């Protein structure tokens, strides 16, 4: 048993070490790829790193000189060492000033080659300088640099040694290869940068879209709450006034049945308002929970959470519920005449029409200014649109239903604003103002073809 436990422990430690080693290798690969993809002109500590690289190449050139024996060219002396080491110094600024670094290298290495010293030792400095010019600049600059370097190389070789034309061709091939590699690396970096930029832009777009949809959802709920509370509180106020009037008009001949009916109407209105309010708040709470949970998940969770909240709204109110609105208006003491001649109305358009009629009817009851108020509500389809008209014969004037005034303090409300937002949400228009003869009139035109606007 002890041997088995020991074997299991060793196997677990080996697995953990292998995973740790794999993670370390993965991180090293990521760092290397990040260094390759980094823009050379904006890389941090680029001068320091380039100085270390130039020093390492110079030390390497000095170290391999004895290993090359006599090699080609003249035996190196003090002058050759000075020119060789000086040629590596400009590489410290190869990314900050690539063209100047190349000119510095050429200025030091040209005399070196003119004295026919070993041609292999300066090669790393020249190759690195050419690569830096190609990897950090435009293609036109690289081509001009290549033409200048190739032209000077061919001309100098032709003057000093006309018999080694093949060597000039080989050198030219190496120069062209280095420049092509530099151009390829530059375009690869630009490609990676464009991918990263597109990903960041897509991320910002997703976040902005999620915020926009959340704001739209909250605005829709604010409109629903306004319509619900304004309608319900107005009816409760009217019904309470009726009960108070019955109680105080003739206490000796109290109509208990009328008082009971008024109180029952108040209780029914409260129950209906409470149910609708609970539904709206549950949707809002579910949306906040989903958005909060999605904030720590993937970037696209924001938009998905909004969509999920939208799916929890339940059925939208529509023109089928207008009969109930008319009945509540009658309970509040108004004579409501309802006429509906519309079939096949999309849910979004029906919901907008329902809320417009609800707000207009509420304001008519609130601001009608007469006990025998009559409100005529008509809906019909014509020219591919649902037409809505709510007209009353009250005396409220401009401060009436369309004005959105407060109940008693004269402060501006949101009646007209809310109705216009309802109409615009489905691509429609709304007009409100005094009626042709008396009272106030609200008319709306809601296109039937935009059934996907309300989401």
N, C-alpha and C positions, 0 to 999 in steps of 0.2 A: 504494500500500500504506500509506504514512504517513497519507494522508487518510482511508482506511478505518479505520485504527487510531484516529485522532483522533476520528472520528465515533462509533466504538464506545465510547471512553472517555467522551465527553460524554454519550452515552445512558445509560451505567451510572451516572455521577454524578447525572444527572437522576432516574433511578429511585431511587437511594439518598436523594436530597434529598426526593423525593416521599414515600417511605416514612417518613423521619424527620419530615417535616411532618405526615403522617397520624398517626404515633404521638404527636406533641406535641399535636395536636388531640384525640386520643382521651383522653390524660391530662388535658387541661383539662376535657373534658366529664365525666370521672369525678370530678374534684375538685368541679366545680359540682354534680353530682348528689349527691355525698357531703355537701356543705354544705346542700343542700335537705333531704335525708333525715335530717340530724342532729337529735337532740332539742334544741330551743332552750334548755331549762332546764339542760342539762348540757353545752352546747357550750363548748369551751375558749376563753378570752379573749373571752367574750361581752360584758363591760362595755366593754373597750377597743374592740372592733369597733363596738359600738353607739354609743360616744362619737364615733368617727370618722364614722359614718353621720349622726349628728345634726349634727355640724359641717358636713359636706358639704351637707346639706339646707338648713341655715341660710345658708350662703354662697350657695347657688343661689337662695334666696328673695331675698336682698339683691341678687344680680346681676341678676335679671330684673325688679326693681322699676322701673328706668328704662325698660326696654323696653316695659312695660305702659302708659306714659304716665300720664295722669290716672286712667284706669280708673274703676272704680266706687268710691263712698264718698268719705270725707273725705281730703284731701291728707295723706300721712303726715308725722308730726313725731317729736320726740324720744320722746314717750311711746309712740307706735306701734312704734318700733324697739325700745324696751326690752321691751315686751310680746311682740313677735314673736320676738325672740331668746331671751327667757326661756322662751317656749313650746317651744322646741326642746331646751332643756337636759334635761328629764326623760326624753327619748328614750334617754339614755345608760344608763338602767336599765330599758328596756322589756322585756327578757327576764328579768332578775333579779326585778323587781317590776312586772309589767305593769299591774295595776290602779292602783297608786300612780303609775306614769308617766302613765297616762291622766288621772287626777285632776289631776296637776300641769299637764299640757297644757291641760285644760279650764279650770283656775283662771287660767291666763295668757291664754288665747284668749277667754274670755267677756268680759272688759273690752274686749279688742280689738274684738270684734264689736259691743259696746255703743256704742263711740264711732264706729261706722260706718266703720271703716277698710277698706282693700281686702280683700274676703273670700277672694280666691284664694291669698294668700300663706301663711296658716296651714294650708291644706288638706293639704299633705303630712304635717305633724306629726300632725294629727288622724287621717288615714287610717292612718298607720303605727302609732299608738297603739291604734286600734281593731283593726287586724289582729293586733297582738301579743296583745291580750287574747283574741281568738277562737282564735288558733293555739296558745296555751299552756295553756288552761284547759278545764274541762268545758263541755258544751253548756249546762247550766243557768246557769252564770255568764255565758256569752256572751249568752244570751237576756235575763237580768236587766240586763246592761250595755246591750244594745240598746234595751230598753224605757226605761231611764233616760235614755239619750242622745236617743232619738227623742222621748220625752215632753217633756224640757226644751227641745229644739229647736222643737217645734211650739208649746209654750206661749210661749217667748220671741218667736218670730216673730209669733204671734197678738197679743201685747201691743204689740210695737214697730211692726208694719206688717200690719194686717189685710187689706190689699188684695193681698198677694203670697202667697196660699195655694198657687199653683202652684209657687213656689220652694220652699216647705216640703215639698211632695210630692217634688220633684226631689231635695232634700237627703236626705230620708228614704230614697229609692231608692238613693242612693249609699251611705248608711250600711249599709243591709241588704245590698247587694252586697259591701261590704268584709267584713262579718261572715260572710257565706256562704263567701267565698273562704278566710277564716281557718279556718273549721270544716272545709272540704274539705281544706285542707293538713294540718290536724291529723290527720284520719282517714287521709289518705294516708301520713303518717309512721307512724302506728300500724300500718297494714297492712304497710308495709315492715319495721318492727321485728318484727312477728309472723312474717313470712317468714324473716327472718334468724334469729330464735330457733328456729323449727322446723328450719331447716337445721342449726344448731349442735347441737340436741338429737338430730337424726337422725345427725349425724356422731359424737356421743358414743355413741349407741346402737350404731352400727356398730363403733366401736372396742371397746366393752365386749363386744359379741357375739364379735368376733374373738378378744379375749383369753380369753373364757370357753371358746370352742371349742378354742383352743390348749391351755388348762389341762386340759380334758377329754381331749384327745388324748394329752397327756403322762401323765396319770393312767392312761389305758388302756394305754399302752406300759409304764409302771412295773409294772402288774399282769401284763402279758404276760412281762416280764423276770423278775419274781418267780416266777411259775409255772414258767417254763422253767428257770431256774437251780436253784430248789429241787428240782424233779423230777429234773433231770439229775444234779445233785451228789449227791442222795440215792442214786440208782441207782449212780453211780460209787463212792460210799462202800461200799455193800453188796457190789458186785462185787469191789472191792479187798480187802474183808475175806475174801471167799471165796477169792480167790487167795492171800492171806497165810496163811489157815488150811490150805490144801492144801500150801503150801510148808513150813510148820512142823509139821504134824501128824505126819508120818512121812517124814522126808527120805530114808530108805533105800528106801522104796517110793513114790517121787514119781509122782503121776498127771499126767504131762505133758499129756495130752489135756484134763483138767479145767482145768489152769492156762491152757493155750492158749485154751480156750473162754471163761474168765473175762476174759482180756486182750482177746480179740476183742469180747466184749460191752462192755467199757470203751471200746474204740476206736469201736465203733458208736454208743454213747451220746454220745461226744464229737463225732463227726461230725454227728449229728442236732442236738445242742445248738448246735454252731458254725453250722450252716446257718440255724437259726431265729434265732439271735442276730444273724447278719449281715443277715438280712431286716429284722428290727426296727430295727437301727441305720441301715440304708439309708433306711428310711422316715423316721426321725427326722432324719437329715441332709438329706434332700430337703425335709422340712417347714421346717427352719431356713433353708435356702437360699431357699425360696419366700417365707417371711415376710420375710426380710431384703431381698429384691428388691422385695417389695410395699411396704415401708415408704417408699420414695422415689417410689412411683407413686400412683395414685388412692387415695382413702380407703377404697374398698371392697376393696382388694387383699388386706387381711388375711384377711377371711372367705373370699375366693376361694382364697387359698393354702392355707388349712386344708382346704378341700374338695378341692383338688388333691392334697394329701398323703394324704387319706383314700382317693382313688382309686388310690393306689400301694400299698395294704396287701397286695394279693394276696388269694387266697381265704382266708376265715376257716376255722379248724378247726371241725369239726362232729361230729355223733354217728357219722359214718362212720369217724372216727379213733379211736373208743373201743376197737376191737379191738387196735390198736397199743399203746394205753395198757395194756390188760390183759396183753398179751404182755410189755411191759417190767416190769410188776409180777411176772409169773411168773419172768422172768429174775432179778429181785432176790430170789427165794426165797419169794414168797408164792403161795398158791393163790387165783387170781382167778376168780370165777364171774360172767360177764357175761350179762345178759338185757336185750335192747332190743326193745320193742314200741311203736315210734313211727314214723309216716310223715308226710311233709309238714311237717316241722318247719322254721320259718323260719331263715335263716342266723344271724341275731343270737341267737336262742334256742339254736340248736345250738352256737354258739361258747361261750355262757355255760355250757351244760351240760357241754361238753368241759372247760373250765377248772375247773369245780367238781369234776368227777370226777378230774381230774388232781391237783388240790391235795389232795383227800380221800385218794386212793390213795397219794400221796407221803407224807402224814403217817401213814397206816396202816402203811406199810412202815418208816418211820422210828421210830415210837413203839409199834409193835405189841407188842414185848416177848416174842415167842416165835418159835421156829423154824418151827413148823407153822402159821403164820398163814394164816387164810382171810379173804378180802375178797369180799363179795357186792355187785355193782354192778347196779342195776336202773333202767331207764328205761321209762316207759309214759305214754300220754296218757289223761287223764280230765278231764271237765268243762271242756273248752277250755283245758287247761294241760298242760304237760309235767312229769311227776313224776320226780324224781331221788332215789335213795336209795343210799347207800354205807354198808355196815355191816361191821365186822370183829369178830373174836373175840379180839382182843388183850387185853393186861393193862395197857395204858398209862394207863387211867383218864382223869381230867380233864385231865391234862397231855399227852394224846395228840393225835390228829389235829386235833381241833377247837381245841385250845388254842393252836395256832400257836407253840409254844415253839421256841426255838432248838435247833440240833442237839445241842449238848453243854453249853453254858454256862448254860442256864436263862434266858437273856434272852428277853423276849417277842418273838414274831415277828408276821407279818401274815397267817397262814393263815385264821383266821376272818374277819378284816376283809376280806381279798381276796375270799373266797367270798361274803360278804354283799354286797359292792359289785358283784360279777358278777350276783348275783340281782336287785339293785335296778336295775341298768342296763337290764333288760328288764321292769321292773315286777313282779318276783317277790319271794318271801320265802325265807329259809333258816333252818333250825334245826339246832343241833348239840349233842350231849350224850351221856352214857353210854347204851349200848344197853339194851333191855328186860331182857336176861338177863346179858350180858357185853359187853366190848369198847366200841366207840364207834360212833355212828351220825350220819350227816349226811343231812338230807332237805331238798329244795328244791322249790318250786312255781313254775314259770315260765310265765306266760300266753303262749298262742300267737298272740294277736291283736295284739301290740305288736311287729311285725316291723320297724318303722322306728325303734326307739328307739336302736339302736346304729348310729352313723354314723361 
